[in-house]
């Protein structure tokens, strides 16, 4: 059995990958403030998938990694208004409707969450769903 990477080392790896733009180019993520020593608050973005109602839109999300991350999933909330089956009325991503959060495992990352949300945008239940006006937010 291998040893587990400590929480802060894991988050530092994710921060480095996010800042360097490594990985999937259709999503990005980074810390909200550099003085958050517990590395809890993050912002993510998703570029809407082509050939869907989300095409050309940029969605901003807040990601909160509490002390139990990565053993437990982060809390994820859209700031940009979106109509998706797994997103509640205040923008929160409902783990019961989003399998990545419902079946979380330690190997998943913030990038995994963002990439899978983008894939969910292109699913048959979300690809043609009427959307709020572009640029509207939950605040």
N, C-alpha and C positions, 0 to 999 in steps of 0.2 A: 504494500500500500504506500503510495507516494505521500509526501507531505503537502499540506495545504498552504497556498500562498496567502500571507496575511492580507487583511482587508485593504490597508493603505497602499501596500505594494501593488495589489491588483488594480486599485483605482489610479495609481500613478501610471501603470502600463496603459490603461484605457485613456488617460489624459494625453499621454505621449502619442498614442495612435490617433486620437481625435485631432490634436493640434497639428500633426504632420500630414493629416489628410490621407492616411493610409486606409486601405479597405474600400468599402463601397462608396463610390463618389456621389450617390444620390441622397445620402444622409450625412449629417455632421453633428458633432456634439462637443461641448467644452464646459468648463466650470463657470458658474455665474460670477464669482469673485475670487481673486487670487489669495485673499486672506481667510478663506474658509478652510482652516487646518484639518477639519474632519472630512473634507471633500464630500459634502452632502448634497449641495444644490448645483444642478447642471441645467444647461439649456441644449435642446436638440432641435435640429431642423430636418424636414423631409421635403424633397422635391417630388411633387405629385407625378404618378406614373403616366406615361403617354397613353393615348387612346382611351382615356377615362375622363370623367367630369373634373378630376383633380389635375389634369394635364396643365403644366405651366404655373401651377400654384406652389407657393412655398409655405409650409406649415411650421409653426414654432411650437415647441413643447417644453414643459418643465419636467425635469426628472429629479426625484429625491431619493437618495441612497442613504437610508438610516444605518445604524450601527450593525444591523444584521446582514447587510449586503456584503458579499454576493451569495450568502447562504439563502437569503430570501429576496424576492424580486423588489426592484425599486417601485416607488409610486410614480405614475406617469399621468400627466395632464396636458391636454392641448391648450395652448393660449389662443391660437388661431381657431376660429369657429370651423367645425367640420361636422358633417352628417355621416356617421358611420355606425354600424350596428354595435360595435364594442365601446362606443364613447357615450358617456352619460350627459345629462343636461348642463352640467357645469364644466365639461371638457375632460373629466377624469376618464382614463381608460379602465374599463371594468374587467378585472381579472377573470370573472366568470364567463365573459364573452370573448376573451382573447387568450388563446391557448398557450402562448409563450409565458404569460404571467401565471396562468392557471397551473401549468405543468413546469414551473421554473426548475432549472437545475443550475448548479454552481458554474457550469461551463458557459452559460449564456452571459452576454455583456449588454451594455447600453446600445451598442451597435446592433446586436441581435434584435433587440426590442424595436428599434427604429426601422430596420430593414423589414422585419415582419409586419409592422404597422403599414409600411408602404405596400407590401404584398397584399395586405388585407384591403387596402384602398382599391386594388385592381380585382378583387374577388367579385363574383357575380352579384352578391348582395350589396356591394358598395360602389361599383364602377360607374353606375348611372344614377345614383341617388341624388336628388336635388340638393344643392349646396347653398349655404348662406352666402351673402355678398362677399366677394373677394376682399380680403383685408380686414374683415370684422373679427373681433376678439371676444373672449368670454368676460373680459373686465369691463 
